[in-house]
Amino acid sequence: RDFPSIGDKSFFGLGRLLTGIQTQEEFLQLAACGDNLNVDETIYDLFHGNMDTKYGITERNGSIFAFGKFAKQNFPSIEAVRKEDLACAISHMAFNFHMQWIFRQCCAHAIERVLIFGNSVQQ
């Protein structure tokens, strides 16, 4: 079986570790007020904004590496990053992880339609 070893509890645990929140409700409230692109690296960031003339990418409009900006030598310490942005980045990473896993399962089992609903983070 191909079950992922990380799930909602893993992401919530990471949220508690990085932001100090105590409840899932706090995590969701923080994430709703954050901007993951302040933590994640975008294609625009990767090429230092030099792609605009050649490819027309003129703004940061999507994450390419979750938490990628932390890999840069000149990125400030975690204390300098807003908790809201960290929570939002974790939330986006969790969503992307789960969607990729669902997509792989659908492809492997010839599933053509999937209905996703609810909020599995809340109990």
TAKA-V679468 format. One record per backbone hydrogen bond with DSSP energy under -0.5 kcal/mol. NH is the residue of the N-H (numbers start at 1). CO is the residue of the C=O. If there is no record, write none. Layout:
BEGIN
nh: [NH NH]
co: [CO CO]
END
This chain:
BEGIN
nh: [3 11 12 13 14 15 16 17 18 19 20 21 27 28 29 30 31 32 33 33 34 38 39 40 41 43 46 47 48 49 50 52 55 56 56 57 58 61 64 65 68 69 70 71 72 75 80 81 86 87 88 89 90 91 92 93 94 95 96 97 98 99 100 101 102 103 104 105 106 107 108 109 110 111 112 116 122]
co: [1 7 8 9 10 11 12 13 14 15 16 15 23 24 25 26 27 28 29 30 31 35 36 36 65 62 42 43 45 44 47 49 51 51 52 51 56 59 41 41 65 39 67 68 69 72 77 78 82 83 84 85 86 87 88 89 90 91 92 93 94 95 96 97 98 99 100 101 102 103 104 105 107 106 110 114 119]
END
